[in-house]
Amino acid sequence: MAYWELNPNKDIKEVAKLAADLTKSGKFPLKGTKMIGWYNTPSIPNWGVTIYEADNEETVFNGLLVWTKAMPDMFSCFKVSPALTAEKSIPLAL
């Protein structure tokens, strides 16, 4: 799962155009990635989460690089972490 915040100094229309271009061209999501969810909020700064399954760590790393190479400083925050559903994680904690 990735949590991200967009740089508030970036034009949201430019970010949206980039997102449309990357998805239309097939550059995002990356091969080796199964997109489960991609959500953003109307908050300022705009933030969201991307939930996906990836074949390996390199795929996760390259997923971020696709965006940052296309638009440097696009994110003011980007955090990636493995995640489990609550149904799976609660028994582990007990």
C-alpha positions in Angstrom: 0.0 0.0 0.0 1.3 3.5 -0.8 0.2 6.7 1.0 1.0 9.9 -0.9 0.6 13.6 -0.8 0.9 15.8 -3.9 3.1 18.8 -3.8 0.6 21.7 -3.3 2.8 23.8 -5.7 2.0 21.6 -8.6 -1.0 22.4 -10.8 -3.6 19.7 -10.2 -4.6 19.7 -13.9 -1.0 19.0 -14.9 -0.9 16.1 -12.4 -4.2 14.8 -13.8 -2.9 15.0 -17.4 0.2 13.1 -16.4 -1.9 10.4 -14.7 -4.1 10.1 -17.8 -1.0 9.9 -20.1 0.8 7.2 -17.9 -2.3 5.0 -17.7 -3.2 5.4 -21.4 0.3 4.6 -22.5 0.4 1.5 -20.2 3.3 2.8 -18.2 1.2 2.7 -15.1 0.4 0.4 -13.4 3.6 -1.4 -14.1 3.8 -4.9 -15.5 4.1 -7.2 -12.5 1.6 -5.1 -10.5 -2.0 -5.9 -9.9 -3.9 -2.7 -9.0 -6.5 -3.2 -6.3 -7.4 0.4 -5.6 -6.2 3.9 -6.5 -7.9 6.6 -4.4 -7.4 10.3 -4.0 -9.1 13.0 -1.9 -10.3 16.5 -2.6 -8.3 17.7 0.4 -5.6 20.4 0.1 -2.9 19.2 -0.1 -4.4 16.5 -2.3 -3.5 13.0 -0.9 -4.5 9.4 -1.5 -3.6 5.8 -1.3 -2.7 3.2 -3.9 -3.3 -0.4 -3.1 -1.6 -3.0 -5.2 0.1 -6.4 -5.3 3.6 -6.4 -6.7 5.7 -9.3 -7.9 8.8 -8.0 -6.2 10.4 -5.0 -4.4 11.9 -3.6 -7.7 8.5 -3.3 -9.1 7.4 -1.2 -6.2 10.5 1.0 -6.4 10.1 1.4 -10.2 6.4 2.4 -9.7 7.4 5.5 -7.8 10.2 6.3 -10.3 7.7 6.3 -13.2 6.0 9.2 -11.6 9.0 11.1 -10.2 10.9 10.9 -13.5 7.9 12.2 -15.4 7.2 15.1 -12.9 10.0 15.8 -10.4 8.8 17.1 -7.0 5.3 15.8 -7.8 5.0 14.3 -4.3 5.6 16.1 -1.0 5.2 12.7 0.8 5.3 9.1 -0.4 5.2 6.2 2.0 5.1 2.5 0.9 4.4 -0.4 3.3 3.2 -4.0 3.1 -0.3 -4.3 4.4 -2.7 -7.0 5.4 -6.5 -6.9 5.8 -7.6 -6.5 9.4 -9.1 -10.0 9.2 -5.6 -11.4 8.6 -3.7 -9.1 10.9 -5.8 -9.3 14.1 -5.1 -13.0 14.6 -1.4 -12.4 14.2 -1.5 -9.8 17.0 -3.4 -12.1 19.4 
